[in-house]
């Protein structure tokens, strides 16, 4: 954020500090403990993650011995990489962090993103999903009563892709079209594809599967489904019922075409927005399978909050 006056810069940082303290208090009140993710990781240790994280977005540095290190790219990865190898059966951890991640931006500059977030490890799947999502809703609601939380389940699209039997390169290309909501190129893809008609019909109508999950389930019955896709729908219906009990249903929008930028999610996923701001403020989901990269599969659910974006919104609305 650029400032014309020194006073504005001081006010901005004062506002960001106040927001950080408020959100950290919310985490503490929900039983989360603070953890400080490491700043650097060996590039060799990140090699297996290249399928999940775009390597060109990583900021790489050399240490004194000319070893290549990765500057903290993602807090979740750093936390579970440190904890999962030492995980003991029966453990349950509720953690929060206040940290900066670093990404290479398209203009070749390094961008620092200040994040607050939580990781719920080892908890019962549904219970943790509900707790984490309700915490995200409470945070969004605390700073404005006008917001939306988009929710999906990555098992739906992943299940559809598994039925296609296509290679990884084609899968990435197709996911990118859906991520960008590029209906035109998606239609063009289906015209050139030899996939079964029922799968193509589902793919062509993926952007129509949005709104209330009960209505989506009715629509989805007209298209191809398999076990994973049906399981995704069932999980979202159960989640909807709990959200309704918490009084937040009017703020929730289900979208089965949602795809996250970080590709390690394997269940419920969500993004939180405020009106007139196109960047998500909160982003998270379930990533049990990702923990297997580090030795064992552990139930894992969490989200990150972009503190700078939230500060900009609150600062423009009310100054100090």
C-alpha positions as CSV (number, residue, x, y, z in Angstrom):
1,X,0.0,0.0,0.0
2,X,1.3,3.4,-1.0
3,X,1.0,6.4,1.4
4,X,0.9,10.1,0.5
5,X,1.5,11.2,4.1
6,X,3.5,9.8,7.0
7,X,0.4,10.1,9.2
8,X,-1.5,7.8,6.9
9,X,1.3,5.2,7.1
10,X,1.4,5.3,10.9
11,X,-2.4,5.0,11.0
12,X,-2.4,2.0,8.6
13,X,0.2,0.1,10.7
14,X,-1.7,1.0,13.9
15,X,-4.9,-0.4,12.3
16,X,-3.1,-3.6,11.2
17,X,-1.7,-4.2,14.6
18,X,-5.1,-3.8,16.2
19,X,-6.7,-6.2,13.8
20,X,-3.9,-8.7,14.4
21,X,-4.5,-8.6,18.1
22,X,-8.2,-9.0,17.7
23,X,-7.9,-12.0,15.5
24,X,-5.3,-13.6,17.7
25,X,-7.6,-13.2,20.7
26,X,-10.3,-15.0,18.7
27,X,-7.9,-17.9,18.0
28,X,-6.8,-18.1,21.7
29,X,-10.5,-18.0,22.9
30,X,-11.1,-21.1,20.6
31,X,-8.3,-23.0,22.2
32,X,-5.6,-22.5,19.5
33,X,-1.9,-22.2,20.5
34,X,0.6,-20.0,18.7
35,X,3.4,-21.5,16.5
36,X,6.1,-19.8,14.5
37,X,6.8,-21.5,11.1
38,X,10.5,-21.7,10.0
39,X,11.6,-19.1,7.5
40,X,13.7,-21.3,5.2
41,X,13.6,-24.8,3.9
42,X,16.0,-26.8,1.8
43,X,15.1,-26.8,-1.9
44,X,15.8,-30.6,-2.0
45,X,13.0,-31.1,0.6
46,X,10.6,-29.2,-1.6
47,X,11.3,-31.2,-4.7
48,X,8.4,-33.6,-4.1
49,X,6.0,-30.7,-3.7
50,X,6.5,-29.3,-7.1
51,X,3.4,-31.2,-8.3
52,X,1.4,-29.3,-5.8
53,X,3.1,-25.9,-5.7
54,X,4.3,-24.0,-8.8
55,X,8.1,-23.8,-8.5
56,X,8.3,-20.5,-10.4
57,X,6.4,-18.9,-7.6
58,X,9.0,-19.9,-5.0
59,X,11.6,-17.4,-3.8
60,X,15.0,-19.2,-3.7
61,X,18.1,-18.0,-1.9
62,X,21.7,-19.3,-1.4
63,X,23.1,-19.9,2.1
64,X,26.8,-19.5,3.0
65,X,27.6,-23.0,1.7
66,X,25.9,-22.3,-1.7
67,X,22.9,-24.6,-0.8
68,X,19.7,-23.5,-2.4
69,X,16.9,-22.7,0.1
70,X,13.3,-21.7,-0.3
71,X,12.1,-18.6,1.6
72,X,8.8,-19.4,3.4
73,X,6.3,-20.0,0.6
74,X,3.3,-21.4,2.5
75,X,2.7,-21.6,6.2
76,X,0.8,-24.8,6.1
77,X,3.5,-26.6,4.3
78,X,6.2,-25.4,6.8
79,X,4.1,-26.3,9.8
80,X,3.2,-29.9,8.8
81,X,6.6,-30.6,7.4
82,X,8.0,-29.9,10.9
83,X,5.3,-31.7,12.9
84,X,4.1,-34.7,10.9
85,X,7.4,-36.7,11.0
86,X,7.1,-36.6,14.8
87,X,3.4,-37.2,15.0
88,X,2.1,-39.6,17.6
89,X,-1.1,-41.6,17.3
90,X,-4.0,-40.0,19.1
91,X,-2.7,-36.5,19.0
92,X,-4.8,-33.5,18.3
93,X,-3.3,-30.0,17.8
94,X,-5.1,-26.7,17.3
95,X,-2.5,-24.1,16.2
96,X,-2.4,-20.6,14.9
97,X,0.3,-18.5,13.2
98,X,1.1,-14.9,12.4
99,X,3.7,-14.9,9.7
100,X,4.8,-13.6,6.3
101,X,5.0,-15.8,3.2
102,X,7.0,-14.8,0.1
103,X,6.1,-15.3,-3.6
104,X,7.7,-14.3,-6.9
105,X,5.2,-12.0,-8.7
106,X,4.8,-11.8,-12.5
107,X,6.9,-8.6,-12.6
108,X,9.9,-10.5,-11.1
109,X,9.5,-8.7,-7.8
110,X,9.3,-10.6,-4.5
111,X,6.0,-10.1,-2.7
112,X,5.6,-10.5,1.1
113,X,2.1,-11.5,2.2
114,X,1.3,-11.1,5.9
115,X,-1.0,-14.0,7.0
116,X,-2.8,-15.1,10.1
117,X,-4.2,-18.6,10.1
118,X,-5.1,-21.8,11.9
119,X,-4.3,-25.5,11.5
120,X,-6.5,-28.1,13.1
121,X,-4.5,-31.4,13.1
122,X,-5.7,-34.8,14.2
123,X,-9.3,-33.8,14.9
124,X,-12.5,-35.7,13.8
125,X,-13.1,-34.7,10.2
126,X,-16.6,-33.3,10.3
127,X,-16.2,-31.7,13.7
128,X,-13.0,-29.9,12.6
129,X,-14.6,-28.8,9.3
130,X,-17.4,-27.2,11.2
131,X,-15.2,-25.6,13.8
132,X,-12.7,-24.1,11.3
133,X,-15.4,-22.9,8.9
134,X,-17.4,-21.3,11.8
135,X,-14.3,-19.6,13.0
136,X,-13.7,-18.2,9.5
137,X,-17.4,-17.0,9.4
138,X,-17.0,-15.4,12.9
139,X,-13.9,-13.4,11.7
140,X,-15.6,-12.2,8.5
141,X,-18.7,-11.2,10.5
142,X,-16.6,-9.4,13.1
143,X,-15.4,-6.8,10.7
144,X,-18.4,-6.5,8.4
145,X,-21.9,-7.9,8.3
146,X,-21.8,-7.9,4.5
147,X,-19.7,-10.8,3.3
148,X,-19.8,-14.1,1.5
149,X,-18.1,-17.4,2.1
150,X,-17.9,-19.6,-1.0
151,X,-17.7,-23.3,-0.2
152,X,-17.0,-26.4,-2.3
153,X,-15.5,-29.9,-2.0
154,X,-12.5,-30.7,-4.1
155,X,-13.5,-34.4,-4.2
156,X,-16.2,-33.4,-6.7
157,X,-13.9,-32.1,-9.5
158,X,-11.1,-34.6,-8.6
159,X,-13.6,-37.4,-8.8
160,X,-14.7,-36.2,-12.2
161,X,-11.1,-36.0,-13.4
162,X,-10.3,-39.5,-12.3
163,X,-13.1,-40.8,-14.5
164,X,-11.6,-39.0,-17.5
165,X,-8.4,-41.0,-17.4
166,X,-6.3,-38.1,-18.8
167,X,-2.6,-37.4,-18.1
168,X,-1.4,-34.8,-15.6
169,X,-0.5,-32.2,-18.1
170,X,-4.0,-32.2,-19.6
171,X,-5.5,-32.3,-16.1
172,X,-3.6,-29.2,-15.1
173,X,-4.7,-27.4,-18.3
174,X,-8.3,-28.3,-17.7
175,X,-8.2,-27.3,-14.0
176,X,-6.7,-23.9,-15.1
177,X,-9.7,-23.3,-17.4
178,X,-12.1,-24.1,-14.6
179,X,-10.1,-22.0,-12.1
180,X,-10.3,-19.0,-14.4
181,X,-14.0,-19.7,-15.2
182,X,-13.1,-19.8,-18.9
183,X,-16.3,-21.2,-20.3
184,X,-15.3,-20.5,-24.0
185,X,-12.1,-22.5,-23.9
186,X,-13.8,-25.2,-21.9
187,X,-16.4,-25.6,-24.6
188,X,-13.7,-25.7,-27.2
189,X,-11.9,-28.4,-25.1
190,X,-15.0,-30.6,-25.0
191,X,-15.5,-30.3,-28.8
192,X,-12.0,-31.8,-29.4
193,X,-12.3,-34.5,-26.6
194,X,-13.1,-38.1,-27.1
195,X,-14.5,-38.4,-23.5
196,X,-17.9,-40.1,-22.9
197,X,-20.9,-37.9,-23.4
198,X,-22.1,-38.1,-19.8
199,X,-18.7,-36.9,-18.5
200,X,-18.6,-34.1,-21.1
201,X,-22.1,-33.0,-20.1
202,X,-21.0,-32.7,-16.5
203,X,-17.9,-30.8,-17.4
204,X,-19.9,-28.4,-19.7
205,X,-22.3,-27.6,-16.9
206,X,-19.9,-27.4,-14.0
207,X,-20.4,-23.6,-13.8
208,X,-24.1,-24.1,-13.3
209,X,-23.6,-26.1,-10.1
210,X,-23.7,-23.0,-7.8
211,X,-26.0,-21.6,-5.1
212,X,-27.7,-23.6,-2.3
213,X,-26.2,-27.1,-2.0
214,X,-29.7,-28.7,-1.8
215,X,-30.5,-27.2,-5.3
216,X,-27.1,-28.2,-6.6
217,X,-27.6,-31.8,-5.5
218,X,-30.9,-31.8,-7.5
219,X,-29.1,-30.5,-10.6
220,X,-26.2,-32.8,-10.2
221,X,-28.5,-35.8,-10.5
222,X,-28.9,-35.0,-14.2
223,X,-25.1,-35.4,-14.8
224,X,-22.5,-38.0,-14.3
225,X,-21.4,-38.9,-10.8
226,X,-19.2,-41.5,-9.2
227,X,-18.6,-42.5,-5.6
228,X,-16.2,-39.6,-4.8
229,X,-18.4,-37.0,-6.4
230,X,-21.5,-38.3,-4.4
231,X,-19.5,-38.3,-1.2
232,X,-18.5,-34.7,-1.9
233,X,-22.1,-33.7,-2.2
234,X,-23.2,-35.5,0.9
235,X,-20.5,-33.9,3.0
236,X,-21.5,-30.4,1.8
237,X,-25.2,-31.1,2.6
238,X,-24.2,-32.1,6.2
239,X,-22.0,-29.0,6.5
240,X,-24.9,-26.8,5.2
241,X,-27.1,-28.0,8.0
242,X,-24.6,-27.1,10.7
243,X,-24.0,-23.6,9.1
244,X,-27.8,-23.1,9.1
245,X,-27.9,-23.9,12.8
246,X,-25.2,-21.3,13.4
247,X,-27.3,-18.7,11.6
248,X,-24.8,-18.1,8.8
249,X,-26.6,-19.8,5.9
250,X,-27.5,-16.5,4.1
251,X,-23.8,-15.7,3.9
252,X,-22.7,-19.0,2.3
253,X,-22.6,-19.7,-1.4
254,X,-21.7,-23.2,-2.7
255,X,-19.8,-23.5,-5.9
256,X,-18.7,-26.9,-7.2
257,X,-16.4,-25.3,-9.9
258,X,-14.2,-23.8,-7.2
259,X,-10.5,-24.8,-7.6
260,X,-7.8,-23.5,-5.2
261,X,-4.5,-22.1,-6.4
262,X,-2.6,-24.4,-4.0
263,X,-3.3,-27.9,-5.2
264,X,-3.0,-29.9,-2.0
265,X,-6.6,-29.8,-0.8
266,X,-8.7,-33.1,-0.8
267,X,-12.0,-32.2,0.8
268,X,-14.0,-29.1,1.9
269,X,-12.5,-25.9,0.5
270,X,-13.6,-22.3,1.0
271,X,-12.9,-18.6,0.3
272,X,-14.2,-15.5,2.1
273,X,-14.9,-12.2,0.4
274,X,-16.2,-8.7,1.2
275,X,-18.2,-6.7,-1.4
276,X,-16.4,-4.7,-4.0
277,X,-13.1,-6.5,-3.2
278,X,-12.2,-9.2,-5.7
279,X,-9.4,-10.8,-3.7
280,X,-10.4,-13.4,-1.1
281,X,-9.7,-12.4,2.5
282,X,-9.8,-15.9,3.9
283,X,-8.9,-19.1,2.1
284,X,-8.7,-22.7,3.4
285,X,-9.8,-26.3,3.4
286,X,-9.0,-29.9,4.2
287,X,-5.6,-31.4,3.2
288,X,-5.3,-34.9,4.8
289,X,-3.6,-36.5,1.8
290,X,-0.9,-33.7,1.7
291,X,0.4,-34.8,5.2
292,X,1.4,-38.2,3.6
293,X,4.2,-36.4,1.8
294,X,5.8,-36.1,5.3
295,X,5.4,-39.6,6.5
296,X,1.9,-40.3,7.6
297,X,-1.7,-39.3,6.9
298,X,-3.2,-37.1,9.6
299,X,-6.6,-35.4,9.5
300,X,-5.8,-31.7,8.7
301,X,-8.0,-28.6,8.2
302,X,-7.2,-24.9,8.3
303,X,-7.3,-21.5,6.7
304,X,-5.1,-18.4,6.2
305,X,-6.2,-14.8,6.3
306,X,-4.6,-12.0,4.3
307,X,-3.9,-9.4,7.0
308,X,-2.8,-6.7,4.6
309,X,-6.0,-7.0,2.5
310,X,-8.2,-7.0,5.5
311,X,-6.4,-3.9,6.9
312,X,-6.8,-2.1,3.6
313,X,-10.5,-2.7,3.6
314,X,-11.0,-1.6,7.3
315,X,-8.6,1.3,6.9
316,X,-10.5,2.7,3.8
317,X,-13.8,2.2,5.6
318,X,-12.9,3.9,8.9
319,X,-9.4,5.2,9.0
320,X,-8.0,4.4,12.4
